[in-house]
């Protein structure tokens, strides 16, 4: 049944409509346009990118949310994202390799640790061995397991749902053994020493799930991409590559439309037949790629709601939304050298008891887990001479903020921001507060208002083993809940992250293209 309150006059028609111009939606629309598909990208905001954006305060242009792009690699050894940008889409930007993987600082008395680790397989192993003499063999084994995870996932993708069992059980046996387990369970089975885990698991906040619940496949895949390929960022913030993607979509013949929210995805007899926008326009299409959570799509956008299978509702309701972001953006009137900041990436934790650190995200205290960056140490001229840009990011469960009264909001966010700045200063020795020229604070409410994300969630569903890469990949070949509907972005099968979102968009575009070609015979 079509909603008869929507005007039924003839309107526009497209082979595919992409809902949302976040990383995944941009990737999907670009891939479809590159293949000659008549595609329309609709975005509720007035600029593309979603979280992948930037903003200006005074003399400083701040990065909205990105810390790094993984799976990119140098021109001589391209990762999937660089291949997609440069070889598939012919988009060439100025990219900067990060100078190190991270500097990890643990601050609890008696558990202090301060170590800097570089990317590159040999560098990564060497730096942990240097900090923890005698650890080379176990670190090497752990690194190689992560690399096997990536190789196996690549093989599964190339097999298009029909892998050779002998190849999997032979070449990728360790991948199969670890697939059902968490990061901690795998580390326990391998007898990885606690101090090695402290360093190796330092990037757990990039996934937002404690290591006792996070799927090892997801974590291993992330590390297996980062360690050999390093990480990169564009010269002009993430807004540069999202704007370039949007422009390329139009150059390739696709259409983009901003300030236009999709209010309904119309379904008849189990098949997508169109969308209805916030302007009341009905646009005909048999294919929709949604850069939005299945929870939103199945519970609100699909019309009529009776078209949503009960199984789809149960699947989405069983999932848990990821954490929300909180960032303090600082424009400082001193150079990184004057501040004593020599690294780009700072991971500052009280300890590596990740379940306890995660539980603290459920309250409005000052979290003792932050992932921060000094942008100038990757892009020296990103701010005026003699200045620097520092961003301090932490996480909260969205519910932690739901009862904050409007009259208390500013005081709460400023208290937390002040605590984060003080903790960064104490850990690094950098006198930030003496040099603040510009400061902006983004809370979960800020992210929610800007992107429409529920509770300011910056990640997709939490990737526990039952709902991680492998189950989601298997679901790609299962019968669809609604024909013509694909998902991309942080909630899609690759899980969250900038690179994962981009590549999920490419996959969704190719799956849509495959169906279109089948329909055309």
C-alpha positions as CSV (number, residue, x, y, z in Angstrom):
1,X,0.0,0.0,0.0
2,X,1.3,3.4,-1.0
3,X,0.7,6.3,1.4
4,X,-2.1,8.2,-0.3
5,X,-1.3,11.4,1.5
6,X,1.8,11.8,-0.7
7,X,1.1,13.5,-4.1
8,X,0.9,10.9,-6.9
9,X,1.7,13.1,-9.8
10,X,4.6,12.0,-12.1
11,X,8.0,12.9,-10.7
12,X,11.6,12.1,-11.1
13,X,12.9,8.6,-11.6
14,X,16.4,7.1,-11.0
15,X,18.0,3.7,-11.3
16,X,19.2,4.2,-7.6
17,X,18.8,6.7,-4.8
18,X,21.4,7.0,-2.1
19,X,20.2,8.2,1.3
20,X,22.8,10.3,3.1
21,X,26.1,11.8,2.0
22,X,28.3,10.4,4.8
23,X,31.4,8.5,3.8
24,X,29.4,5.3,2.8
25,X,26.8,7.2,0.9
26,X,29.4,9.2,-1.0
27,X,31.3,6.0,-1.8
28,X,28.1,4.2,-3.0
29,X,27.0,7.1,-5.2
30,X,30.5,7.6,-6.7
31,X,30.8,3.9,-7.5
32,X,27.4,3.8,-9.2
33,X,28.0,7.0,-11.1
34,X,31.4,5.6,-12.3
35,X,29.5,2.6,-13.7
36,X,27.1,4.8,-15.6
37,X,24.1,4.3,-13.3
38,X,21.5,7.1,-13.1
39,X,21.9,7.8,-9.4
40,X,20.7,10.5,-7.0
41,X,22.3,11.3,-3.7
42,X,20.1,13.0,-1.1
43,X,21.5,14.6,2.0
44,X,19.6,16.4,4.8
45,X,22.5,18.7,5.6
46,X,23.9,21.5,3.4
47,X,27.3,20.0,2.9
48,X,28.5,16.4,2.3
49,X,30.5,14.2,4.7
50,X,28.4,13.8,7.9
51,X,31.1,13.4,10.6
52,X,33.8,13.8,7.9
53,X,33.9,17.6,7.9
54,X,35.7,20.6,9.2
55,X,34.9,24.0,10.7
56,X,36.7,27.3,11.2
57,X,37.1,29.3,14.4
58,X,39.3,32.4,14.2
59,X,42.6,31.5,12.5
60,X,42.1,27.8,12.8
61,X,40.4,25.1,10.7
62,X,39.5,22.1,12.9
63,X,39.0,18.6,11.8
64,X,35.6,17.4,12.7
65,X,36.1,13.8,13.7
66,X,38.8,12.0,11.7
67,X,42.0,10.7,13.3
68,X,43.2,8.7,10.4
69,X,42.4,6.8,7.2
70,X,43.4,3.2,7.3
71,X,43.9,0.8,4.4
72,X,45.3,3.6,2.3
73,X,49.0,3.0,1.8
74,X,51.6,4.8,-0.2
75,X,51.5,5.2,-4.0
76,X,53.8,2.3,-4.4
77,X,51.7,-0.1,-2.3
78,X,48.1,1.1,-2.5
79,X,45.5,0.0,0.0
80,X,41.9,-0.5,-0.9
81,X,40.9,3.1,-0.1
82,X,43.6,4.7,-2.2
83,X,42.8,2.3,-5.1
84,X,39.2,3.3,-4.9
85,X,40.0,7.0,-4.8
86,X,42.7,7.1,-7.4
87,X,42.3,4.1,-9.7
88,X,38.5,3.7,-9.7
89,X,37.4,7.3,-9.3
90,X,40.4,9.3,-10.5
91,X,40.5,11.5,-7.4
92,X,44.0,12.6,-6.6
93,X,44.6,14.6,-3.4
94,X,47.6,15.5,-1.2
95,X,47.9,12.9,1.5
96,X,50.2,12.9,4.5
97,X,51.4,9.8,6.2
98,X,51.2,9.9,10.0
99,X,54.6,10.1,11.6
100,X,53.9,7.3,14.1
101,X,51.1,4.8,15.0
102,X,50.6,6.3,18.5
103,X,52.2,7.4,21.7
104,X,50.6,5.5,24.5
105,X,50.7,7.0,28.0
106,X,49.2,5.1,31.0
107,X,49.0,7.2,34.2
108,X,47.8,5.1,37.1
109,X,50.4,5.0,39.9
110,X,52.4,1.8,39.7
111,X,51.1,1.1,36.2
112,X,52.8,4.0,34.3
113,X,53.8,3.4,30.7
114,X,55.0,5.9,28.0
115,X,55.9,4.3,24.7
116,X,55.8,5.5,21.1
117,X,55.1,2.9,18.3
118,X,55.5,3.3,14.6
119,X,53.6,1.6,11.8
120,X,55.3,-0.9,9.5
121,X,55.5,-4.6,10.5
122,X,59.2,-4.5,11.4
123,X,58.9,-1.1,13.1
124,X,55.9,-2.1,15.1
125,X,57.5,-5.3,16.4
126,X,60.8,-3.5,17.1
127,X,59.2,-0.7,19.1
128,X,57.3,-3.0,21.4
129,X,60.4,-5.2,21.8
130,X,62.4,-2.1,22.7
131,X,59.8,-1.1,25.4
132,X,59.4,-4.7,26.6
133,X,62.6,-6.7,26.0
134,X,62.0,-10.3,25.3
135,X,58.6,-9.8,23.7
136,X,59.7,-10.0,20.0
137,X,58.4,-13.6,19.3
138,X,54.9,-13.2,20.8
139,X,54.5,-9.7,19.2
140,X,55.5,-11.2,15.9
141,X,53.0,-14.0,16.2
142,X,50.3,-11.6,17.2
143,X,51.1,-9.2,14.3
144,X,51.1,-12.1,11.8
145,X,47.7,-13.3,13.1
146,X,46.3,-9.9,12.4
147,X,47.8,-10.0,8.9
148,X,46.2,-13.4,8.3
149,X,42.8,-12.0,9.3
150,X,43.1,-9.3,6.6
151,X,44.3,-11.8,4.0
152,X,41.4,-14.2,4.8
153,X,38.8,-11.4,4.7
154,X,40.2,-10.3,1.3
155,X,39.9,-13.9,0.1
156,X,36.3,-14.2,1.3
157,X,35.4,-10.9,-0.5
158,X,37.0,-12.1,-3.7
159,X,35.3,-15.5,-3.5
160,X,31.9,-13.7,-3.7
161,X,30.3,-16.0,-1.1
162,X,31.7,-19.2,-2.5
163,X,35.1,-19.8,-0.8
164,X,37.0,-23.0,-1.2
165,X,36.8,-24.9,2.1
166,X,40.2,-26.4,1.6
167,X,41.8,-22.9,1.2
168,X,40.1,-21.7,4.3
169,X,41.0,-24.6,6.5
170,X,44.5,-24.8,5.1
171,X,45.8,-21.3,4.4
172,X,43.6,-19.5,6.9
173,X,43.1,-21.9,9.7
174,X,44.1,-19.5,12.5
175,X,41.5,-17.0,11.1
176,X,38.8,-19.6,11.4
177,X,39.9,-20.6,14.9
178,X,39.7,-17.0,16.1
179,X,36.6,-15.9,14.3
180,X,34.1,-16.7,17.1
181,X,36.1,-15.1,19.9
182,X,36.8,-11.7,21.5
183,X,40.1,-9.9,21.6
184,X,40.8,-10.9,25.2
185,X,39.9,-14.6,24.5
186,X,42.4,-14.7,21.6
187,X,45.1,-13.0,23.6
188,X,44.5,-15.4,26.5
189,X,44.8,-18.4,24.2
190,X,48.0,-17.1,22.8
191,X,49.3,-16.3,26.3
192,X,50.1,-12.7,25.3
193,X,51.7,-11.0,28.4
194,X,49.7,-8.2,30.0
195,X,52.2,-5.4,29.1
196,X,52.3,-6.5,25.5
197,X,48.4,-6.3,25.5
198,X,48.6,-2.8,27.0
199,X,50.5,-1.6,23.9
200,X,49.0,-3.9,21.3
201,X,45.4,-3.2,22.3
202,X,45.9,0.6,22.7
203,X,43.7,1.4,19.7
204,X,40.6,-0.2,21.2
205,X,38.9,3.2,21.5
206,X,38.9,3.4,17.7
207,X,36.3,0.6,17.8
208,X,34.6,1.8,21.0
209,X,34.1,-1.6,22.5
210,X,36.1,-3.1,25.4
211,X,38.5,-5.9,24.5
212,X,36.5,-8.5,26.5
213,X,33.5,-8.0,24.1
214,X,35.1,-6.8,20.9
215,X,35.2,-9.3,18.0
216,X,38.8,-10.3,17.4
217,X,38.1,-10.4,13.6
218,X,37.2,-6.7,13.6
219,X,40.2,-5.8,15.8
220,X,42.6,-8.0,13.9
221,X,41.3,-6.6,10.6
222,X,41.9,-3.0,11.8
223,X,45.4,-3.8,13.1
224,X,46.2,-5.9,10.0
225,X,45.4,-2.9,7.8
226,X,47.1,-0.3,9.9
227,X,50.4,-2.1,10.7
228,X,51.6,-2.7,7.1
229,X,49.9,0.2,5.3
230,X,50.4,2.9,7.9
231,X,47.7,5.6,8.1
232,X,47.1,8.9,6.2
233,X,45.2,12.1,6.4
234,X,44.4,14.7,3.6
235,X,46.1,18.1,3.7
236,X,42.8,20.0,4.0
237,X,40.9,17.9,6.5
238,X,38.3,15.3,5.8
239,X,36.0,18.0,4.2
240,X,38.5,18.0,1.3
241,X,37.9,14.4,0.3
242,X,34.2,14.4,1.0
243,X,33.8,17.5,-1.2
244,X,36.0,16.0,-3.8
245,X,33.8,12.8,-3.8
246,X,30.7,14.9,-4.2
247,X,32.1,16.9,-7.0
248,X,33.3,13.7,-8.8
249,X,29.8,12.2,-8.5
250,X,28.4,15.1,-10.5
251,X,31.3,15.0,-13.0
252,X,30.5,11.3,-13.6
253,X,26.8,12.1,-14.3
254,X,25.3,11.5,-10.9
255,X,23.1,14.0,-9.2
256,X,23.4,15.4,-5.6
257,X,20.8,17.3,-3.7
258,X,21.3,18.9,-0.2
259,X,18.9,20.3,2.4
260,X,16.7,17.3,1.5
261,X,15.8,14.7,4.1
262,X,14.4,11.3,3.0
263,X,11.3,10.8,5.1
264,X,10.0,7.6,3.6
265,X,11.3,4.6,1.6
266,X,8.3,3.3,-0.2
267,X,7.8,-0.5,-0.5
268,X,5.3,-2.5,-2.5
269,X,5.1,-6.3,-2.4
270,X,8.5,-6.5,-0.7
271,X,10.2,-4.3,-3.3
272,X,11.5,-0.7,-3.0
273,X,9.5,1.5,-5.4
274,X,10.6,5.0,-4.4
275,X,11.4,7.5,-1.7
276,X,9.5,10.6,-0.4
277,X,11.6,13.6,0.6
278,X,11.1,16.3,3.3
279,X,9.8,18.5,0.5
280,X,7.0,16.1,-0.2
281,X,8.4,15.0,-3.5
282,X,8.0,11.3,-4.5
283,X,11.0,10.0,-6.5
284,X,10.6,6.7,-8.2
285,X,13.4,4.0,-7.9
286,X,13.7,0.3,-7.4
287,X,17.0,0.6,-5.6
288,X,17.9,2.5,-2.4
289,X,21.3,2.5,-0.7
290,X,20.9,3.8,2.9
291,X,23.8,5.4,4.7
292,X,21.7,5.2,7.8
293,X,21.2,2.7,10.6
294,X,18.9,-0.3,9.9
295,X,17.2,0.7,13.2
296,X,16.1,4.0,11.7
297,X,15.3,2.6,8.3
298,X,13.2,-0.4,9.5
299,X,11.5,1.4,12.4
300,X,10.8,4.8,10.7
301,X,11.6,5.2,7.1
302,X,10.0,2.1,5.5
303,X,6.4,2.7,4.5
304,X,4.1,1.1,5.1
305,X,5.6,-0.3,8.3
306,X,3.7,-3.6,7.6
307,X,6.3,-4.1,4.8
308,X,9.1,-4.6,7.4
309,X,9.5,-8.4,8.1
310,X,9.5,-9.3,11.8
311,X,12.9,-10.9,11.4
312,X,14.3,-7.5,10.4
313,X,12.9,-5.9,13.5
314,X,14.3,-8.6,15.8
315,X,17.8,-8.4,14.2
316,X,18.0,-4.6,14.6
317,X,16.6,-4.5,18.1
318,X,19.1,-7.1,19.2
319,X,22.0,-4.8,18.3
320,X,23.6,-2.1,20.4
321,X,24.4,1.4,19.1
322,X,28.0,2.4,19.6
323,X,29.4,5.2,21.7
324,X,29.0,8.9,21.3
325,X,31.8,11.4,20.9
326,X,33.1,14.3,23.0
327,X,35.9,16.5,21.6
328,X,37.7,19.5,22.8
329,X,39.2,21.5,19.9
330,X,42.0,23.8,20.8
331,X,43.7,26.5,18.7
332,X,46.9,27.4,20.5
333,X,49.2,30.4,20.1
334,X,52.4,28.3,20.4
335,X,54.1,25.8,18.1
336,X,54.1,22.1,18.9
337,X,57.9,22.4,19.7
338,X,57.2,25.2,22.2
339,X,54.5,23.0,23.8
340,X,56.7,19.9,23.9
341,X,54.4,17.9,21.6
342,X,56.4,15.8,19.2
343,X,53.8,13.2,18.1
344,X,50.6,13.3,16.2
345,X,48.6,10.7,18.0
346,X,48.3,10.5,21.8
347,X,46.4,7.7,23.6
348,X,46.1,8.6,27.2
349,X,44.6,6.0,29.6
350,X,44.6,5.6,33.3
351,X,45.2,1.9,32.6
352,X,44.2,-0.8,30.1
353,X,41.3,-2.3,32.1
354,X,39.1,-1.7,29.1
355,X,35.8,-2.9,30.7
356,X,36.2,-0.5,33.6
357,X,37.2,2.4,31.3
358,X,34.1,1.6,29.1
359,X,31.8,1.5,32.1
360,X,33.0,5.0,33.0
361,X,31.6,6.2,29.6
362,X,28.1,5.6,31.2
363,X,28.5,8.4,33.7
364,X,29.3,12.1,33.4
365,X,32.6,12.0,35.1
366,X,35.9,12.9,33.2
367,X,36.7,9.7,31.2
368,X,40.2,8.3,31.8
369,X,40.5,7.2,28.2
370,X,41.3,9.7,25.4
371,X,42.5,9.6,21.8
372,X,44.0,13.0,20.9
373,X,46.0,14.5,18.1
374,X,48.3,17.4,17.3
375,X,47.5,18.0,13.7
376,X,50.7,20.1,13.0
377,X,52.9,17.0,13.6
378,X,51.4,15.4,10.5
379,X,50.6,18.6,8.4
380,X,53.1,21.2,9.5
381,X,51.4,24.1,7.8
382,X,47.8,23.3,8.9
383,X,47.7,26.4,11.1
384,X,49.5,29.8,11.0
385,X,53.2,29.9,11.9
386,X,53.8,29.7,15.6
387,X,50.4,28.1,16.3
388,X,49.1,24.5,16.7
389,X,45.9,22.6,16.6
390,X,45.2,20.0,19.3
391,X,42.0,17.9,19.6
392,X,41.2,15.8,22.7
393,X,38.6,13.1,22.1
394,X,36.8,10.8,24.5
395,X,33.7,8.7,24.5
396,X,30.3,8.4,26.3
397,X,27.4,6.1,26.2
398,X,24.6,8.2,24.7
399,X,22.3,7.6,27.8
400,X,24.8,9.3,30.0
401,X,23.7,12.7,28.6
402,X,19.9,12.1,28.4
403,X,19.1,13.6,31.8
404,X,21.3,16.7,31.5
405,X,19.0,19.7,32.0
406,X,19.3,22.6,29.4
407,X,20.3,25.0,32.2
408,X,23.1,22.7,33.3
409,X,24.4,21.7,29.8
410,X,27.1,24.4,29.4
411,X,28.5,23.8,33.0
412,X,28.6,20.1,32.5
413,X,30.4,20.2,29.1
414,X,32.9,22.8,30.4
415,X,33.6,20.8,33.5
416,X,34.4,17.7,31.4
417,X,36.4,19.7,28.9
418,X,38.5,21.3,31.6
419,X,39.2,17.9,33.2
420,X,40.3,16.5,29.8
421,X,42.7,19.4,29.2
422,X,44.1,19.1,32.7
423,X,44.7,15.3,32.3
424,X,46.4,15.9,28.9
425,X,48.7,18.5,30.4
426,X,49.6,16.2,33.3
427,X,50.3,13.2,31.0
428,X,52.3,15.1,28.4
429,X,53.7,18.1,30.2
430,X,52.3,20.4,27.6
431,X,51.0,23.8,29.0
432,X,47.9,24.0,26.9
433,X,45.8,26.3,29.1
434,X,48.5,29.0,28.9
435,X,48.2,29.2,25.1
436,X,44.5,28.7,24.3
437,X,43.4,31.2,21.6
438,X,40.4,29.3,20.4
439,X,38.4,26.5,22.1
440,X,35.3,24.7,20.9
441,X,33.7,21.7,22.7
442,X,31.5,19.1,20.9
443,X,29.3,16.9,23.0
444,X,27.1,14.0,22.0
445,X,24.3,16.6,21.7
446,X,26.5,18.6,19.2
447,X,27.1,15.5,17.1
448,X,23.4,14.6,17.3
449,X,22.3,18.0,16.1
450,X,24.8,18.2,13.3
451,X,24.3,14.7,11.8
452,X,21.0,13.5,13.2
453,X,22.8,10.5,14.7
454,X,20.8,9.0,17.6
455,X,22.3,10.2,20.9
456,X,25.4,11.6,19.0
457,X,26.6,8.1,18.2
458,X,29.8,8.4,16.1
459,X,30.2,4.6,15.5
460,X,27.8,1.9,14.2
461,X,26.6,-1.1,16.1
462,X,29.0,-2.5,18.6
463,X,31.0,-5.3,16.9
464,X,30.7,-8.3,19.3
465,X,31.6,-11.7,17.8
466,X,27.9,-12.6,17.1
467,X,27.5,-9.4,15.1
468,X,30.8,-8.7,13.5
469,X,32.4,-9.0,10.1
470,X,31.8,-12.6,9.4
471,X,28.1,-12.8,10.3
472,X,27.4,-9.6,8.4
473,X,29.3,-10.9,5.4
474,X,27.3,-14.1,5.4
475,X,24.1,-12.0,5.6
476,X,25.1,-10.3,2.3
477,X,24.3,-13.5,0.4
478,X,21.1,-14.3,2.4
479,X,17.7,-13.4,1.1
480,X,17.0,-9.7,1.6
481,X,14.4,-8.4,4.0
482,X,13.4,-5.9,1.3
483,X,14.3,-6.2,-2.3
484,X,16.3,-3.3,-3.7
485,X,17.5,-2.1,-0.3
486,X,21.3,-2.0,0.6
487,X,23.1,-0.5,3.5
488,X,26.4,1.3,3.7
489,X,28.3,3.4,6.3
490,X,29.3,2.6,9.9
491,X,26.3,0.3,10.4
492,X,26.9,-1.8,7.4
493,X,28.8,-5.1,7.1
494,X,32.3,-3.7,7.4
495,X,31.5,-2.2,10.8
496,X,32.5,1.4,11.6
497,X,35.5,3.6,10.7
498,X,36.3,6.0,7.9
499,X,37.9,3.4,5.6
500,X,35.3,0.7,6.4
501,X,32.5,3.2,5.6
502,X,34.0,4.2,2.3
503,X,34.5,0.6,1.2
504,X,31.1,-0.5,2.4
505,X,29.7,2.2,0.1
506,X,31.7,0.8,-2.8
507,X,30.4,-2.7,-2.0
508,X,26.8,-1.5,-1.8
509,X,27.2,0.3,-5.1
510,X,28.5,-2.9,-6.8
511,X,25.8,-5.1,-5.3
512,X,23.2,-2.6,-6.6
513,X,24.8,-2.6,-10.0
514,X,24.8,-6.4,-10.1
515,X,21.1,-6.5,-9.4
516,X,20.4,-3.7,-12.0
517,X,22.3,-5.7,-14.7
518,X,20.3,-8.9,-13.8
519,X,17.1,-6.9,-14.1
520,X,18.1,-5.7,-17.6
521,X,19.0,-9.2,-18.7
